[in-house]
Amino acid sequence: MTSPAPVVRAEPEPEPEHAPGPLRPPLEARTAVAAGLLIGAVVVTGVTFWWIGLSPLSLAAGLGDTGRLLERMVPPEFPAAGDIAMLVLETLLIAVAGTGLATLASVPLAFAAARTRPVRRWIGPAARLVIVLTRAVPTLVFAILFVRAFGLGPLAGAIAVAVHSVGMIAKLLADTIEEADPVPAEAVRACGAREAQVAASNVLPRVFPALVAIVLYRLDINIRASAVLGVVGAGGIGVALQTALGSLDYRRAAGIICVIIVLILLLELLSVAIRRRSGNDRTGPAALPAGERAPYDVGWDRDRVLRFAGMTAAAAVFLLSLWSLDFSPGRLGDAWPNVRGMLTGMWPPAFSGDVLMGVLESLLMALGAAAVGTLGGLVLALLTAANVTPWRPLSAVVRALVVVIRGIPDLVYALLFVAALGLGPFAGFLALWISCTALAAKFFTDSLEVLDPVPHEALTSVGASRPQAFAGGIWPRFVPSFTGNGLFVADLALRESIVLGIVGAGGIGYLMQESIATLRYDVTSAIVITIAVVVYGIEALARLARRHLL
């Protein structure tokens, strides 16, 4: 009798010591996506140059004409101090009122749009559709529509700022809500709390710091936008700028532009100071100040008093801004017939070849300017970032130059180039080129400075030259940020290119303004729908590229 064969048991494979992280796409896929984006940028840039007739000779001639215009703007002539102060105050109040109204509307909209919140099936898609539409249409386009509805003045500008800001604030807040830890909310919900109670008592307090940062960032953007709303009659300092340029008083226009630059730079410094102050708040378990206090003591220390005073002051300024705009129900009721006429006239949309060609021209201007501006922004970032700059004093000079260039709104550049070069997409392309270069330089500098310096320092310590250390220690880790920020610059450039045609700088803006002036709201709705589709397509392409690169 033979003994049974021994049973061989397979030894279990050892478990990994650490849980595997998210898998990155294969190197071949990432290389193919990067190469595709590079080839696409080169092709689009070439088509853009052909479309607008850009060549070295035309560029040199255009820069010469622009130089002669700048000579006529020197020395700047400033308006009376009292007049300019009132216009600056009106500009600030427009931005504050629009941002405040947008914040009030964005909080419930963000909770409805967040995919982690239990809402009815149709509410989430409807909220996300509102967010997409309000983000796709630029502020100046809304301003043209609301000037038609409410008449000339700052009320139209404030409502335009509010409607467009809802898209950004609600989108970023919804993303923050989705990323928040769901366990505390589930615990409160398990105790029987309703969804409104869960949102107000648990979720909103945890995302409130992010909401404050989003609102401050949006306020900075809205102040820049409010500075040019007067070009279409929506109040603010832009009214004086449009009047000066329309009367060919270039010295006065230069003085007003200087005021706009100083205003934006001062507010940017204030915004940075506020963000740094809010970032220095204490975190962690020690929420109460030290000392022999009862556990229920709220701890009114200096920081808490300052935060409460800041919130009270912000609320007071917001109410003052609403009062200054004559924001009354009666005035809104008087505008309802105009609004109803616009809404009824927008259906059915009147699509045409002119609409498609205008949007195509805006798209080419934006993508071409973004591609060239991204390259220029990379050069400026390499001169500015503290960890790669060849000379620290040069870094400070370039950084200041970028801040000044970013301080001038795109529409101001477009107005100057139209005055110097005449109507057409050439002026719009140059305006977008300058703004995209400064914006890309800002984004790239921030991305470079937050990279871990250890790999770069290690290569330098073993004798690698500066280019070698950059190519091996910084560039491979910078590529994802470079691609993502470059696509974001293209997205912003597309939105700006839409409105440049309003001042004659090419694109769909001229046709939109003409359709509103002639009461052809069906053409207006066709333009808005086409713009929304194109913007959404660019955003989808950016998300797809990031997914395959990161």
LUMKE-758576 format. One record per residue (C-alpha): residue in one letter; x, y, z; residue number from 1. Coordinates in steps of 0.5 Angstrom, whole numbers. Layout:
% LUMKE-758576
R / a / X / Y / Z / NUM $
...
END
This chain:
% LUMKE-758576
R / m / 0 / 0 / 0 / 1 $
R / t / 3 / 6 / -2 / 2 $
R / s / 3 / 13 / 2 / 3 $
R / p / -1 / 18 / -1 / 4 $
R / a / 3 / 24 / -4 / 5 $
R / p / 4 / 30 / 0 / 6 $
R / v / 0 / 36 / -1 / 7 $
R / v / 4 / 42 / -4 / 8 $
R / r / 1 / 48 / -1 / 9 $
R / a / 3 / 55 / -5 / 10 $
R / e / 6 / 60 / 0 / 11 $
R / p / 2 / 66 / 0 / 12 $
R / e / 6 / 72 / -3 / 13 $
R / p / 8 / 77 / 2 / 14 $
R / e / 4 / 83 / 2 / 15 $
R / p / 7 / 90 / 0 / 16 $
R / e / 9 / 94 / 6 / 17 $
R / h / 6 / 100 / 4 / 18 $
R / a / -1 / 101 / 0 / 19 $
R / p / 0 / 102 / -7 / 20 $
R / g / -1 / 109 / -9 / 21 $
R / p / -5 / 112 / -15 / 22 $
R / l / -2 / 109 / -21 / 23 $
R / r / 1 / 114 / -26 / 24 $
R / p / -1 / 113 / -34 / 25 $
R / p / 5 / 109 / -37 / 26 $
R / l / 11 / 113 / -40 / 27 $
R / e / 9 / 112 / -47 / 28 $
R / a / 2 / 115 / -46 / 29 $
R / r / 5 / 121 / -42 / 30 $
R / t / 10 / 122 / -48 / 31 $
R / a / 5 / 121 / -53 / 32 $
R / v / 0 / 126 / -50 / 33 $
R / a / 6 / 131 / -49 / 34 $
R / a / 8 / 131 / -56 / 35 $
R / g / 1 / 132 / -59 / 36 $
R / l / 0 / 138 / -55 / 37 $
R / l / 6 / 141 / -57 / 38 $
R / i / 5 / 139 / -64 / 39 $
R / g / -2 / 142 / -64 / 40 $
R / a / 0 / 148 / -61 / 41 $
R / v / 5 / 149 / -66 / 42 $
R / v / 0 / 148 / -72 / 43 $
R / v / -5 / 153 / -68 / 44 $
R / t / 0 / 158 / -68 / 45 $
R / g / 2 / 157 / -75 / 46 $
R / v / -5 / 158 / -77 / 47 $
R / t / -6 / 164 / -73 / 48 $
R / f / -1 / 167 / -76 / 49 $
R / w / -3 / 166 / -83 / 50 $
R / w / -10 / 168 / -81 / 51 $
R / i / -8 / 175 / -78 / 52 $
R / g / -3 / 176 / -83 / 53 $
R / l / 3 / 176 / -78 / 54 $
R / s / 10 / 176 / -81 / 55 $
R / p / 16 / 179 / -78 / 56 $
R / l / 15 / 186 / -83 / 57 $
R / s / 8 / 187 / -80 / 58 $
R / l / 10 / 186 / -73 / 59 $
R / a / 16 / 191 / -74 / 60 $
R / a / 11 / 196 / -77 / 61 $
R / g / 6 / 195 / -72 / 62 $
R / l / 11 / 196 / -66 / 63 $
R / g / 13 / 202 / -69 / 64 $
R / d / 6 / 205 / -70 / 65 $
R / t / 5 / 203 / -63 / 66 $
R / g / 11 / 206 / -61 / 67 $
R / r / 9 / 213 / -64 / 68 $
R / l / 2 / 212 / -60 / 69 $
R / l / 6 / 212 / -54 / 70 $
R / e / 10 / 218 / -55 / 71 $
R / r / 3 / 222 / -56 / 72 $
R / m / 1 / 219 / -49 / 73 $
R / v / 7 / 222 / -46 / 74 $
R / p / 7 / 226 / -41 / 75 $
R / p / 1 / 223 / -38 / 76 $
R / e / -5 / 228 / -36 / 77 $
R / f / -9 / 226 / -30 / 78 $
R / p / -16 / 228 / -29 / 79 $
R / a / -18 / 232 / -23 / 80 $
R / a / -17 / 229 / -16 / 81 $
R / g / -24 / 229 / -14 / 82 $
R / d / -27 / 226 / -21 / 83 $
R / i / -22 / 221 / -21 / 84 $
R / a / -23 / 219 / -13 / 85 $
R / m / -30 / 218 / -15 / 86 $
R / l / -29 / 214 / -21 / 87 $
R / v / -24 / 209 / -17 / 88 $
R / l / -29 / 209 / -11 / 89 $
R / e / -35 / 207 / -16 / 90 $
R / t / -30 / 202 / -19 / 91 $
R / l / -29 / 199 / -12 / 92 $
R / l / -36 / 199 / -10 / 93 $
R / i / -38 / 195 / -17 / 94 $
R / a / -33 / 190 / -15 / 95 $
R / v / -35 / 189 / -8 / 96 $
R / a / -43 / 189 / -9 / 97 $
R / g / -42 / 184 / -15 / 98 $
R / t / -37 / 179 / -11 / 99 $
R / g / -42 / 180 / -5 / 100 $
R / l / -48 / 178 / -9 / 101 $
R / a / -44 / 172 / -12 / 102 $
R / t / -42 / 169 / -6 / 103 $
R / l / -49 / 169 / -3 / 104 $
R / a / -52 / 166 / -9 / 105 $
R / s / -46 / 161 / -10 / 106 $
R / v / -46 / 158 / -3 / 107 $
R / p / -53 / 154 / -4 / 108 $
R / l / -51 / 153 / -11 / 109 $
R / a / -45 / 149 / -10 / 110 $
R / f / -48 / 145 / -5 / 111 $
R / a / -53 / 143 / -10 / 112 $
R / a / -48 / 142 / -15 / 113 $
R / a / -43 / 138 / -11 / 114 $
R / r / -43 / 130 / -12 / 115 $
R / t / -42 / 128 / -5 / 116 $
R / r / -49 / 131 / -3 / 117 $
R / p / -55 / 128 / -3 / 118 $
R / v / -60 / 132 / -7 / 119 $
R / r / -66 / 130 / -12 / 120 $
R / r / -63 / 127 / -19 / 121 $
R / w / -65 / 133 / -23 / 122 $
R / i / -62 / 139 / -18 / 123 $
R / g / -55 / 137 / -19 / 124 $
R / p / -54 / 137 / -27 / 125 $
R / a / -58 / 143 / -27 / 126 $
R / a / -54 / 147 / -22 / 127 $
R / r / -47 / 144 / -26 / 128 $
R / l / -51 / 147 / -32 / 129 $
R / v / -52 / 154 / -29 / 130 $
R / i / -44 / 154 / -27 / 131 $
R / v / -42 / 152 / -34 / 132 $
R / l / -46 / 157 / -37 / 133 $
R / t / -44 / 163 / -32 / 134 $
R / r / -37 / 161 / -33 / 135 $
R / a / -37 / 161 / -40 / 136 $
R / v / -40 / 168 / -42 / 137 $
R / p / -35 / 174 / -40 / 138 $
R / t / -37 / 179 / -35 / 139 $
R / l / -36 / 184 / -41 / 140 $
R / v / -42 / 181 / -45 / 141 $
R / f / -46 / 180 / -39 / 142 $
R / a / -45 / 188 / -38 / 143 $
R / i / -47 / 189 / -45 / 144 $
R / l / -54 / 185 / -44 / 145 $
R / f / -55 / 188 / -37 / 146 $
R / v / -54 / 195 / -40 / 147 $
R / r / -59 / 194 / -45 / 148 $
R / a / -64 / 192 / -39 / 149 $
R / f / -62 / 196 / -33 / 150 $
R / g / -59 / 202 / -37 / 151 $
R / l / -53 / 206 / -36 / 152 $
R / g / -49 / 206 / -30 / 153 $
R / p / -46 / 202 / -24 / 154 $
R / l / -52 / 197 / -23 / 155 $
R / a / -51 / 194 / -29 / 156 $
R / g / -44 / 193 / -28 / 157 $
R / a / -45 / 190 / -21 / 158 $
R / i / -50 / 185 / -23 / 159 $
R / a / -46 / 183 / -29 / 160 $
R / v / -40 / 182 / -24 / 161 $
R / a / -44 / 178 / -20 / 162 $
R / v / -47 / 173 / -25 / 163 $
R / h / -40 / 171 / -28 / 164 $
R / s / -37 / 171 / -21 / 165 $
R / v / -42 / 165 / -19 / 166 $
R / g / -39 / 160 / -24 / 167 $
R / m / -32 / 161 / -21 / 168 $
R / i / -34 / 161 / -14 / 169 $
R / a / -39 / 156 / -14 / 170 $
R / k / -35 / 151 / -18 / 171 $
R / l / -29 / 152 / -13 / 172 $
R / l / -33 / 151 / -7 / 173 $
R / a / -37 / 145 / -10 / 174 $
R / d / -30 / 142 / -11 / 175 $
R / t / -28 / 144 / -4 / 176 $
R / i / -34 / 140 / -1 / 177 $
R / e / -33 / 134 / -5 / 178 $
R / e / -26 / 134 / -2 / 179 $
R / a / -28 / 135 / 5 / 180 $
R / d / -28 / 129 / 10 / 181 $
R / p / -35 / 126 / 9 / 182 $
R / v / -35 / 122 / 16 / 183 $
R / p / -37 / 128 / 21 / 184 $
R / a / -43 / 130 / 16 / 185 $
R / e / -45 / 122 / 16 / 186 $
R / a / -44 / 122 / 24 / 187 $
R / v / -49 / 128 / 24 / 188 $
R / r / -54 / 126 / 19 / 189 $
R / a / -54 / 119 / 23 / 190 $
R / c / -56 / 123 / 29 / 191 $
R / g / -63 / 125 / 25 / 192 $
R / a / -60 / 132 / 23 / 193 $
R / r / -63 / 134 / 16 / 194 $
R / e / -59 / 136 / 10 / 195 $
R / a / -60 / 143 / 11 / 196 $
R / q / -58 / 143 / 18 / 197 $
R / v / -52 / 138 / 16 / 198 $
R / a / -49 / 143 / 11 / 199 $
R / a / -50 / 149 / 16 / 200 $
R / s / -47 / 146 / 22 / 201 $
R / n / -42 / 141 / 20 / 202 $
R / v / -40 / 142 / 12 / 203 $
R / l / -40 / 150 / 12 / 204 $
R / p / -36 / 151 / 18 / 205 $
R / r / -30 / 146 / 15 / 206 $
R / v / -30 / 149 / 8 / 207 $
R / f / -31 / 156 / 10 / 208 $
R / p / -23 / 158 / 10 / 209 $
R / a / -23 / 156 / 3 / 210 $
R / l / -29 / 160 / 1 / 211 $
R / v / -26 / 166 / 4 / 212 $
R / a / -20 / 165 / 0 / 213 $
R / i / -24 / 164 / -6 / 214 $
R / v / -28 / 170 / -5 / 215 $
R / l / -21 / 174 / -4 / 216 $
R / y / -18 / 171 / -10 / 217 $
R / r / -25 / 173 / -14 / 218 $
R / l / -25 / 180 / -11 / 219 $
R / d / -18 / 181 / -14 / 220 $
R / i / -21 / 179 / -21 / 221 $
R / n / -27 / 183 / -21 / 222 $
R / i / -23 / 189 / -19 / 223 $
R / r / -19 / 188 / -25 / 224 $
R / a / -26 / 187 / -29 / 225 $
R / s / -29 / 193 / -26 / 226 $
R / a / -24 / 198 / -29 / 227 $
R / v / -26 / 197 / -36 / 228 $
R / l / -34 / 196 / -35 / 229 $
R / g / -35 / 203 / -37 / 230 $
R / v / -32 / 202 / -44 / 231 $
R / v / -40 / 199 / -45 / 232 $
R / g / -43 / 204 / -40 / 233 $
R / a / -43 / 200 / -34 / 234 $
R / g / -40 / 205 / -29 / 235 $
R / g / -33 / 206 / -26 / 236 $
R / i / -27 / 209 / -29 / 237 $
R / g / -27 / 205 / -35 / 238 $
R / v / -32 / 211 / -37 / 239 $
R / a / -27 / 216 / -37 / 240 $
R / l / -22 / 212 / -41 / 241 $
R / q / -27 / 211 / -46 / 242 $
R / t / -28 / 218 / -47 / 243 $
R / a / -21 / 220 / -47 / 244 $
R / l / -19 / 215 / -52 / 245 $
R / g / -26 / 217 / -56 / 246 $
R / s / -24 / 224 / -56 / 247 $
R / l / -17 / 222 / -58 / 248 $
R / d / -14 / 225 / -52 / 249 $
R / y / -8 / 220 / -51 / 250 $
R / r / -5 / 224 / -45 / 251 $
R / r / -11 / 224 / -41 / 252 $
R / a / -12 / 216 / -43 / 253 $
R / a / -5 / 215 / -41 / 254 $
R / g / -6 / 218 / -34 / 255 $
R / i / -13 / 214 / -33 / 256 $
R / i / -9 / 208 / -35 / 257 $
R / c / -3 / 210 / -30 / 258 $
R / v / -9 / 210 / -24 / 259 $
R / i / -12 / 204 / -26 / 260 $
R / i / -5 / 200 / -26 / 261 $
R / v / -3 / 204 / -19 / 262 $
R / l / -10 / 202 / -16 / 263 $
R / i / -9 / 194 / -18 / 264 $
R / l / -2 / 194 / -16 / 265 $
R / l / -4 / 197 / -9 / 266 $
R / l / -10 / 192 / -8 / 267 $
R / e / -6 / 186 / -10 / 268 $
R / l / -1 / 188 / -5 / 269 $
R / l / -7 / 188 / 0 / 270 $
R / s / -10 / 181 / -2 / 271 $
R / v / -3 / 178 / -1 / 272 $
R / a / -2 / 181 / 6 / 273 $
R / i / -9 / 179 / 8 / 274 $
R / r / -8 / 172 / 5 / 275 $
R / r / -1 / 171 / 9 / 276 $
R / r / -5 / 174 / 15 / 277 $
R / s / -10 / 169 / 14 / 278 $
R / g / -5 / 163 / 13 / 279 $
R / n / -2 / 165 / 20 / 280 $
R / d / -8 / 163 / 24 / 281 $
R / r / -7 / 157 / 29 / 282 $
R / t / -9 / 150 / 28 / 283 $
R / g / -9 / 144 / 31 / 284 $
R / p / -13 / 142 / 38 / 285 $
R / a / -10 / 148 / 42 / 286 $
R / a / -16 / 153 / 39 / 287 $
R / l / -17 / 156 / 46 / 288 $
R / p / -12 / 161 / 48 / 289 $
R / a / -8 / 159 / 54 / 290 $
R / g / -9 / 161 / 61 / 291 $
R / e / -14 / 158 / 66 / 292 $
R / r / -21 / 159 / 63 / 293 $
R / a / -27 / 155 / 63 / 294 $
R / p / -28 / 150 / 57 / 295 $
R / y / -34 / 153 / 55 / 296 $
R / d / -30 / 160 / 54 / 297 $
R / v / -30 / 162 / 47 / 298 $
R / g / -23 / 165 / 48 / 299 $
R / w / -24 / 172 / 45 / 300 $
R / d / -17 / 173 / 44 / 301 $
R / r / -13 / 178 / 39 / 302 $
R / d / -14 / 174 / 33 / 303 $
R / r / -21 / 172 / 34 / 304 $
R / v / -23 / 180 / 35 / 305 $
R / l / -19 / 181 / 29 / 306 $
R / r / -23 / 176 / 25 / 307 $
R / f / -30 / 178 / 28 / 308 $
R / a / -28 / 186 / 26 / 309 $
R / g / -26 / 184 / 19 / 310 $
R / m / -32 / 180 / 18 / 311 $
R / t / -37 / 186 / 21 / 312 $
R / a / -33 / 191 / 16 / 313 $
R / a / -34 / 187 / 10 / 314 $
R / a / -41 / 186 / 11 / 315 $
R / a / -42 / 194 / 12 / 316 $
R / v / -38 / 195 / 6 / 317 $
R / f / -42 / 190 / 2 / 318 $
R / l / -48 / 194 / 5 / 319 $
R / l / -45 / 200 / 3 / 320 $
R / s / -44 / 198 / -4 / 321 $
R / l / -51 / 196 / -5 / 322 $
R / w / -54 / 202 / -3 / 323 $
R / s / -49 / 206 / -7 / 324 $
R / l / -52 / 202 / -13 / 325 $
R / d / -59 / 204 / -12 / 326 $
R / f / -61 / 197 / -11 / 327 $
R / s / -68 / 197 / -10 / 328 $
R / p / -74 / 192 / -12 / 329 $
R / g / -77 / 198 / -15 / 330 $
R / r / -72 / 199 / -20 / 331 $
R / l / -71 / 191 / -22 / 332 $
R / g / -79 / 191 / -23 / 333 $
R / d / -78 / 197 / -28 / 334 $
R / a / -73 / 193 / -32 / 335 $
R / w / -77 / 187 / -32 / 336 $
R / p / -80 / 189 / -39 / 337 $
R / n / -73 / 189 / -42 / 338 $
R / v / -71 / 183 / -39 / 339 $
R / r / -77 / 179 / -42 / 340 $
R / g / -76 / 182 / -48 / 341 $
R / m / -69 / 180 / -49 / 342 $
R / l / -71 / 173 / -46 / 343 $
R / t / -77 / 172 / -51 / 344 $
R / g / -72 / 174 / -57 / 345 $
R / m / -67 / 169 / -56 / 346 $
R / w / -71 / 163 / -58 / 347 $
R / p / -70 / 160 / -63 / 348 $
R / p / -62 / 162 / -64 / 349 $
R / a / -60 / 164 / -70 / 350 $
R / f / -54 / 160 / -72 / 351 $
R / s / -50 / 163 / -78 / 352 $
R / g / -44 / 162 / -82 / 353 $
R / d / -42 / 169 / -79 / 354 $
R / v / -43 / 167 / -72 / 355 $
R / l / -38 / 161 / -73 / 356 $
R / m / -33 / 165 / -77 / 357 $
R / g / -33 / 170 / -71 / 358 $
R / v / -32 / 164 / -66 / 359 $
R / l / -27 / 161 / -70 / 360 $
R / e / -23 / 168 / -70 / 361 $
R / s / -23 / 168 / -63 / 362 $
R / l / -21 / 161 / -62 / 363 $
R / l / -15 / 162 / -66 / 364 $
R / m / -13 / 169 / -63 / 365 $
R / a / -13 / 166 / -56 / 366 $
R / l / -10 / 159 / -57 / 367 $
R / g / -4 / 162 / -62 / 368 $
R / a / -3 / 168 / -56 / 369 $
R / a / -3 / 163 / -51 / 370 $
R / a / 2 / 158 / -54 / 371 $
R / v / 7 / 164 / -56 / 372 $
R / g / 5 / 167 / -49 / 373 $
R / t / 7 / 160 / -45 / 374 $
R / l / 14 / 160 / -49 / 375 $
R / g / 15 / 167 / -47 / 376 $
R / g / 12 / 166 / -40 / 377 $
R / l / 17 / 160 / -39 / 378 $
R / v / 23 / 165 / -40 / 379 $
R / l / 21 / 170 / -35 / 380 $
R / a / 19 / 165 / -30 / 381 $
R / l / 26 / 162 / -31 / 382 $
R / l / 29 / 169 / -30 / 383 $
R / t / 24 / 170 / -24 / 384 $
R / a / 24 / 164 / -20 / 385 $
R / a / 28 / 164 / -14 / 386 $
R / n / 31 / 157 / -15 / 387 $
R / v / 33 / 157 / -22 / 388 $
R / t / 34 / 165 / -23 / 389 $
R / p / 42 / 166 / -25 / 390 $
R / w / 42 / 173 / -21 / 391 $
R / r / 38 / 175 / -16 / 392 $
R / p / 37 / 182 / -17 / 393 $
R / l / 35 / 181 / -24 / 394 $
R / s / 29 / 176 / -21 / 395 $
R / a / 27 / 182 / -17 / 396 $
R / v / 27 / 187 / -23 / 397 $
R / v / 23 / 182 / -28 / 398 $
R / r / 18 / 180 / -22 / 399 $
R / a / 16 / 187 / -22 / 400 $
R / l / 16 / 188 / -29 / 401 $
R / v / 11 / 182 / -29 / 402 $
R / v / 7 / 185 / -24 / 403 $
R / v / 6 / 191 / -28 / 404 $
R / i / 4 / 188 / -34 / 405 $
R / r / -1 / 184 / -31 / 406 $
R / g / -4 / 190 / -27 / 407 $
R / i / -6 / 193 / -34 / 408 $
R / p / -13 / 189 / -36 / 409 $
R / d / -13 / 186 / -43 / 410 $
R / l / -18 / 191 / -46 / 411 $
R / v / -14 / 197 / -45 / 412 $
R / y / -8 / 193 / -49 / 413 $
R / a / -13 / 192 / -54 / 414 $
R / l / -16 / 199 / -54 / 415 $
R / l / -9 / 202 / -55 / 416 $
R / f / -7 / 197 / -60 / 417 $
R / v / -13 / 199 / -64 / 418 $
R / a / -12 / 206 / -64 / 419 $
R / a / -5 / 205 / -66 / 420 $
R / l / -6 / 199 / -71 / 421 $
R / g / -13 / 200 / -73 / 422 $
R / l / -19 / 195 / -73 / 423 $
R / g / -18 / 187 / -74 / 424 $
R / p / -15 / 181 / -70 / 425 $
R / f / -8 / 183 / -71 / 426 $
R / a / -9 / 188 / -65 / 427 $
R / g / -13 / 183 / -61 / 428 $
R / f / -7 / 178 / -62 / 429 $
R / l / -2 / 183 / -59 / 430 $
R / a / -6 / 184 / -53 / 431 $
R / l / -7 / 177 / -51 / 432 $
R / w / 0 / 176 / -53 / 433 $
R / i / 2 / 181 / -48 / 434 $
R / s / -3 / 178 / -42 / 435 $
R / c / -2 / 171 / -43 / 436 $
R / t / 6 / 172 / -43 / 437 $
R / a / 5 / 175 / -36 / 438 $
R / l / 0 / 171 / -33 / 439 $
R / a / 4 / 164 / -35 / 440 $
R / a / 10 / 167 / -32 / 441 $
R / k / 6 / 168 / -26 / 442 $
R / f / 4 / 161 / -26 / 443 $
R / f / 10 / 158 / -28 / 444 $
R / t / 14 / 162 / -23 / 445 $
R / d / 10 / 160 / -17 / 446 $
R / s / 10 / 152 / -19 / 447 $
R / l / 18 / 152 / -20 / 448 $
R / e / 19 / 155 / -13 / 449 $
R / v / 14 / 150 / -9 / 450 $
R / l / 18 / 144 / -12 / 451 $
R / d / 23 / 140 / -8 / 452 $
R / p / 30 / 143 / -8 / 453 $
R / v / 33 / 137 / -6 / 454 $
R / p / 34 / 133 / -13 / 455 $
R / h / 37 / 140 / -16 / 456 $
R / e / 42 / 141 / -10 / 457 $
R / a / 44 / 134 / -11 / 458 $
R / l / 46 / 135 / -18 / 459 $
R / t / 49 / 141 / -17 / 460 $
R / s / 53 / 138 / -11 / 461 $
R / v / 56 / 133 / -16 / 462 $
R / g / 59 / 138 / -21 / 463 $
R / a / 53 / 138 / -26 / 464 $
R / s / 52 / 145 / -29 / 465 $
R / r / 46 / 150 / -29 / 466 $
R / p / 43 / 147 / -35 / 467 $
R / q / 44 / 140 / -33 / 468 $
R / a / 42 / 141 / -26 / 469 $
R / f / 35 / 144 / -29 / 470 $
R / a / 34 / 139 / -34 / 471 $
R / g / 35 / 133 / -29 / 472 $
R / g / 33 / 136 / -23 / 473 $
R / i / 27 / 141 / -24 / 474 $
R / w / 24 / 140 / -31 / 475 $
R / p / 21 / 133 / -31 / 476 $
R / r / 18 / 135 / -24 / 477 $
R / f / 15 / 141 / -27 / 478 $
R / v / 12 / 138 / -34 / 479 $
R / p / 6 / 137 / -31 / 480 $
R / s / 5 / 144 / -28 / 481 $
R / f / 7 / 147 / -34 / 482 $
R / t / 2 / 143 / -38 / 483 $
R / g / -4 / 144 / -34 / 484 $
R / n / -2 / 152 / -33 / 485 $
R / g / -1 / 153 / -40 / 486 $
R / l / -8 / 150 / -42 / 487 $
R / f / -11 / 154 / -36 / 488 $
R / v / -8 / 160 / -40 / 489 $
R / a / -11 / 158 / -46 / 490 $
R / d / -18 / 157 / -43 / 491 $
R / l / -17 / 164 / -40 / 492 $
R / a / -15 / 167 / -46 / 493 $
R / l / -21 / 164 / -50 / 494 $
R / r / -26 / 168 / -45 / 495 $
R / e / -22 / 175 / -46 / 496 $
R / s / -21 / 174 / -54 / 497 $
R / i / -29 / 174 / -54 / 498 $
R / v / -30 / 181 / -51 / 499 $
R / l / -24 / 184 / -55 / 500 $
R / g / -28 / 185 / -61 / 501 $
R / i / -33 / 190 / -57 / 502 $
R / v / -27 / 195 / -58 / 503 $
R / g / -26 / 193 / -65 / 504 $
R / a / -20 / 188 / -64 / 505 $
R / g / -23 / 182 / -68 / 506 $
R / g / -27 / 176 / -66 / 507 $
R / i / -34 / 175 / -64 / 508 $
R / g / -35 / 181 / -59 / 509 $
R / y / -36 / 186 / -65 / 510 $
R / l / -42 / 181 / -68 / 511 $
R / m / -45 / 180 / -61 / 512 $
R / q / -45 / 188 / -59 / 513 $
R / e / -48 / 189 / -66 / 514 $
R / s / -53 / 184 / -65 / 515 $
R / i / -55 / 187 / -58 / 516 $
R / a / -55 / 194 / -61 / 517 $
R / t / -60 / 192 / -66 / 518 $
R / l / -64 / 188 / -62 / 519 $
R / r / -62 / 181 / -65 / 520 $
R / y / -63 / 177 / -59 / 521 $
R / d / -63 / 171 / -63 / 522 $
R / v / -56 / 172 / -66 / 523 $
R / t / -54 / 174 / -59 / 524 $
R / s / -56 / 167 / -56 / 525 $
R / a / -53 / 163 / -62 / 526 $
R / i / -47 / 167 / -60 / 527 $
R / v / -47 / 165 / -53 / 528 $
R / i / -49 / 158 / -54 / 529 $
R / t / -43 / 157 / -59 / 530 $
R / i / -38 / 160 / -54 / 531 $
R / a / -41 / 156 / -48 / 532 $
R / v / -40 / 149 / -52 / 533 $
R / v / -33 / 152 / -54 / 534 $
R / v / -31 / 154 / -47 / 535 $
R / y / -33 / 147 / -45 / 536 $
R / g / -29 / 143 / -50 / 537 $
R / i / -23 / 147 / -48 / 538 $
R / e / -24 / 145 / -41 / 539 $
R / a / -26 / 138 / -43 / 540 $
R / l / -19 / 137 / -47 / 541 $
R / a / -15 / 140 / -41 / 542 $
R / r / -18 / 135 / -36 / 543 $
R / l / -17 / 130 / -41 / 544 $
R / a / -9 / 132 / -42 / 545 $
R / r / -8 / 133 / -34 / 546 $
R / r / -11 / 126 / -33 / 547 $
R / h / -6 / 123 / -38 / 548 $
R / l / 0 / 127 / -35 / 549 $
R / l / -1 / 127 / -28 / 550 $
END
